[in-house]
Amino acid sequence: MNKFLFFFVLTLSTLLTVNAGANNNDSEEYLILKGDTLWGISDAQLEDTFLWPKLWNVNPHIEHPDLIYPGIKIRIPSREELMQMQPAPPKQVPATRKAGKKRAHTRKAQVKRKYIIDKNLFISSGWIDEGFPSIGTISYSPGDRTVIGRDDIAYLDFDTIEKPDIAVALIVRKETVINKQFYVIRDMKIVKHPVTGEILGHHIRIAGILKVIGSDSEMTKAIITSSFEDINIGDGLMPYEDLAPPFVPDMARTPDINGHIVESHTNSVLSDEGSVIFLDKGQIDGIIEGDIYTVFSDPPSKRPIGKIQVVLLKPTTSNAVILESDYEIVTGAQWGHLQ
């Protein structure tokens, strides 16, 4: 009887081991290399970047998706297995047990969210606007300098405003304007669609930020607090508001929307990774911040050469940052959903 029981247990154990191995036949072990990301591994190993959250969830030893280091091993199931998985709840990191406490408590991992793009680049890149939204100009700098920068003094002129409905123009000479901030803006060029020739608007770029500190001889006096490029006498002014790029989304979309790149933030024909480019589709077309699209080479080949992510929306246009590119991306190139 004991022998029979022994062989029964041994047989059952063997079957369970075989079955467990069968369930993992489609999985493989991967050794993290320098520069690896879950996004990149999902792209290279599974041909689908958007499977990275599920890849993270099947590797519980990785506490944070950004904290993967060379030498760590991860399990990569098959693409089919990951596709069938239901989205898992956010991971939790166990809290340390305090002395004298009998229970261990858990808390959610404090994940510091990241911007899609550097904040200064996001601000300085500007946008495409119907007109030039200036409410005044930089009219003078001590020493008759025509180019100024951070910490320099500038005098502002709001008397030439042709927009009397803007409230700030009515209070500019009152004490309430002291310590008010303004963006220094520049009308870079009129942007035309590279294919249709349609005028899309003006490329408005932010050159810096200034703050009103008083007045001299009835002239409004300001100091340049930030400069993203040289600031020129004659540059325009726009009321300040806090601008920040969107955070990296937990799951980015790639809707079936297509268009063309119409301009770059540097007004150059060629752009590479990290550059901001402008698209001919916007909010009314269904685009949202964080969307990711593929950039294609010129016909007749039309093959993928890069990826871009939307960071700013306007009604009919939008800004995107180039996440990756195999070649320099040309103004006029097509972008959209990879079929």
C-alpha positions in Angstrom: 0.0 0.0 0.0 2.8 2.4 0.9 4.6 1.5 -2.3 1.4 2.2 -4.3 1.0 5.5 -2.6 4.6 6.4 -3.3 4.3 5.7 -7.0 1.0 7.6 -7.2 2.5 10.7 -5.7 5.6 10.4 -7.9 3.5 10.0 -11.1 1.3 13.0 -10.1 4.3 15.2 -9.4 5.8 14.3 -12.8 2.6 15.2 -14.6 2.4 18.5 -12.9 6.0 19.3 -13.8 5.4 18.4 -17.4 2.2 20.5 -17.6 4.0 23.4 -16.0 6.7 23.2 -18.5 4.2 23.0 -21.3 2.5 26.2 -20.1 5.8 28.0 -20.4 7.0 26.6 -23.7 6.2 29.9 -25.4 8.1 31.9 -22.9 11.7 32.9 -23.1 14.2 34.4 -20.7 15.8 37.7 -21.5 18.8 39.3 -20.0 18.5 43.1 -19.6 21.3 45.0 -21.4 22.5 48.6 -21.0 20.0 51.0 -22.6 17.1 48.5 -22.6 13.6 49.7 -21.8 10.4 47.6 -21.5 9.0 49.7 -24.4 12.0 48.8 -26.6 12.0 45.2 -25.5 8.3 44.9 -26.4 9.0 46.4 -29.8 12.0 44.2 -30.6 10.8 40.9 -29.1 7.0 41.2 -29.5 6.7 43.7 -32.4 4.2 45.7 -30.3 5.4 48.5 -28.1 2.0 48.8 -26.3 2.4 45.4 -24.7 5.0 46.7 -22.2 2.5 47.2 -19.3 1.6 43.5 -19.5 5.2 42.5 -19.9 5.9 44.5 -16.7 3.1 42.7 -14.8 4.3 39.2 -15.6 7.7 40.1 -14.1 6.8 41.0 -10.5 10.5 41.4 -9.5 10.5 44.7 -11.4 9.0 47.2 -9.0 9.0 50.2 -11.5 9.0 50.0 -15.3 11.8 52.6 -15.5 14.0 50.8 -13.0 15.5 48.0 -15.0 19.2 47.4 -14.9 21.7 45.4 -16.9 22.0 41.8 -15.7 18.3 41.5 -14.6 16.5 38.5 -16.1 12.9 38.8 -17.2 10.3 36.4 -18.7 8.9 37.2 -22.1 5.7 35.2 -22.8 4.5 34.9 -26.4 2.7 37.8 -28.0 -0.5 35.8 -28.1 -0.3 35.0 -24.4 0.1 38.7 -23.5 -2.7 39.8 -25.8 -5.1 37.4 -24.1 -4.2 38.7 -20.6 -6.6 41.1 -18.9 -5.1 44.4 -17.8 -3.7 44.0 -14.3 -4.3 46.4 -11.5 -1.4 48.7 -10.6 1.4 47.0 -8.7 1.9 47.7 -5.0 5.2 47.8 -3.2 5.1 46.3 0.3 5.9 48.8 3.1 8.7 47.9 5.5 7.6 46.4 8.8 8.0 48.7 11.7 9.4 47.5 15.0 6.7 46.3 17.4 4.1 45.9 14.7 2.7 42.5 14.0 1.2 43.4 10.6 2.9 44.4 7.4 1.0 47.2 5.5 1.2 47.9 1.8 1.2 51.2 0.0 1.2 52.2 -3.6 4.5 52.9 -5.2 5.2 56.6 -5.4 5.9 56.9 -9.1 7.3 60.2 -10.3 5.6 61.0 -13.5 7.7 62.1 -16.4 7.0 64.7 -19.1 7.0 63.5 -22.7 9.3 66.4 -23.6 11.6 68.9 -21.8 9.6 71.8 -20.4 11.8 74.5 -21.8 11.7 73.0 -25.3 8.0 72.6 -25.0 7.6 76.3 -24.2 10.1 77.7 -26.6 8.9 75.7 -29.6 5.7 77.7 -29.9 2.7 76.8 -32.0 0.9 77.6 -35.2 -1.6 80.5 -34.7 -4.1 82.2 -36.9 -2.4 85.5 -36.3 0.2 87.2 -34.1 -1.3 87.3 -30.6 0.9 90.2 -29.3 -0.4 92.9 -27.0 2.7 95.0 -27.1 6.4 95.2 -27.9 9.8 95.5 -26.4 10.6 99.0 -27.4 14.0 99.9 -25.9 16.9 98.6 -23.9 19.6 100.7 -22.0 22.5 101.4 -24.2 20.3 101.2 -27.3 21.1 97.5 -27.5 19.0 95.6 -30.2 19.7 92.1 -28.7 19.2 91.3 -25.0 19.1 88.3 -22.8 18.5 87.0 -19.2 18.8 89.6 -16.4 18.8 92.5 -18.9 16.5 95.5 -18.5 13.8 96.2 -21.2 11.2 98.8 -21.7 7.8 97.9 -23.0 5.4 99.7 -25.2 1.7 98.9 -24.9 0.4 102.1 -26.6 0.5 100.6 -30.1 -2.0 97.8 -29.3 -4.8 97.4 -31.7 -6.7 95.1 -29.4 -8.5 97.4 -26.9 -10.5 94.4 -25.6 -7.5 92.9 -23.9 -7.8 93.9 -20.3 -4.1 93.9 -19.5 -3.6 96.8 -22.0 -5.9 98.9 -19.9 -4.0 98.5 -16.6 -0.5 98.4 -17.9 0.4 101.9 -16.5 -1.2 101.1 -13.1 0.6 99.7 -10.1 -1.3 96.4 -10.4 0.9 95.5 -13.4 4.1 95.5 -11.3 5.4 91.9 -10.9 3.2 90.7 -13.8 4.9 88.4 -16.2 4.8 88.2 -20.0 6.1 85.9 -22.6 8.3 87.4 -25.3 7.0 86.1 -28.6 8.1 86.3 -32.2 6.3 85.8 -35.5 8.7 83.4 -37.2 7.0 82.9 -40.5 3.7 82.1 -42.3 3.3 78.3 -42.5 2.0 76.9 -45.7 1.0 73.2 -46.2 3.9 71.6 -48.1 1.5 69.6 -50.3 -1.7 71.7 -50.8 -0.1 75.2 -50.4 -2.8 76.2 -48.0 -1.9 78.9 -45.4 -2.2 77.2 -42.0 -1.2 80.2 -39.9 1.8 81.9 -38.3 4.6 80.0 -36.4 4.7 81.8 -33.1 7.8 81.1 -31.0 8.5 82.1 -27.4 11.9 83.7 -27.0 11.8 84.3 -23.3 9.9 85.5 -20.2 10.0 88.9 -18.5 8.6 90.5 -15.4 7.5 94.1 -14.9 9.4 95.8 -12.1 8.3 99.4 -12.3 8.5 102.4 -14.6 10.9 105.1 -15.7 9.6 108.4 -17.2 6.2 106.8 -17.8 7.9 103.9 -19.6 7.1 100.4 -18.3 10.3 98.8 -17.1 10.9 95.0 -17.0 13.6 92.5 -16.4 14.2 89.4 -18.6 13.9 86.4 -16.2 14.3 83.6 -18.8 15.6 83.5 -22.4 15.4 80.6 -24.7 17.2 82.5 -27.5 18.3 86.0 -28.2 15.6 88.5 -27.5 15.3 91.4 -30.0 13.9 94.9 -29.7 10.5 94.8 -31.5 9.6 91.3 -30.2 6.0 91.0 -29.1 4.4 90.3 -25.7 1.8 87.9 -24.5 0.3 87.5 -21.0 2.0 84.8 -19.0 0.4 81.5 -18.0 2.0 78.4 -16.7 2.7 76.1 -19.6 3.7 72.4 -19.0 4.0 69.5 -21.4 1.8 66.4 -20.9 3.0 63.5 -18.9 3.9 60.2 -20.4 0.6 58.3 -20.6 0.1 54.9 -19.1 -1.1 53.7 -22.5 -0.7 55.8 -25.6 -3.2 55.6 -28.5 -2.5 55.3 -32.2 -5.8 56.1 -33.9 -6.3 55.8 -37.6 -5.4 59.4 -38.5 -3.0 60.4 -41.2 -1.4 63.7 -42.4 1.8 65.5 -43.2 4.5 67.3 -41.2 4.2 70.9 -42.1 7.0 72.7 -40.2 9.7 72.2 -37.6 10.2 74.4 -34.5 13.6 75.5 -35.9 12.1 76.2 -39.3 14.6 73.8 -40.9 13.7 71.2 -43.5 15.4 68.3 -41.7 14.6 67.2 -38.1 15.9 64.4 -35.9 15.2 62.8 -32.6 14.1 65.2 -29.9 13.0 67.9 -32.3 9.5 69.4 -32.3 7.5 69.3 -35.5 4.1 70.6 -36.4 1.3 68.4 -37.9 -1.6 69.4 -40.2 -4.2 67.7 -38.0 -5.5 68.8 -34.6 -8.2 68.6 -31.9 -11.1 68.7 -34.3 -9.6 65.7 -36.2 -9.7 63.6 -33.0 -6.1 63.8 -32.0 -5.3 64.0 -28.3 -2.1 64.7 -26.4 0.1 61.6 -26.0 -1.0 60.0 -29.3 1.9 58.2 -31.0 2.2 57.9 -34.8 4.6 56.5 -37.3 6.5 58.7 -39.8 6.9 57.2 -43.3 9.6 57.7 -46.0 8.6 59.3 -49.3 6.6 57.2 -51.8 6.9 54.9 -53.6 8.5 52.9 -50.8 6.6 54.4 -47.9 8.3 52.5 -45.1 8.4 53.4 -41.4 11.4 55.7 -40.5 10.4 57.1 -37.1 7.9 57.6 -34.3 6.4 60.9 -33.1 4.2 61.7 -30.0 1.8 64.6 -29.8 2.5 67.2 -27.0 0.3 70.2 -27.8 -3.1 70.6 -29.5 -4.6 73.4 -31.5 -7.9 73.1 -33.3 -6.5 72.3 -36.7 -2.8 71.7 -36.0 -0.7 70.1 -33.3 2.9 69.8 -32.0 4.7 66.5 -31.8 8.2 65.5 -30.6 10.3 63.0 -32.6 10.8 59.9 -30.3 13.0 58.0 -32.7 14.1 58.1 -36.3 16.2 56.0 -38.6 16.9 59.0 -40.8 16.5 62.7 -40.6 12.8 63.5 -41.0 11.8 65.9 -43.8 9.1 68.6 -43.7 6.3 67.3 -45.9 6.8 63.7 -44.7 3.7 61.6 -44.1 2.7 60.4 -40.7 -0.1 58.2 -39.4 -1.2 54.8 -38.3 1.0 51.9 -39.2 -1.2 49.4 -41.1 
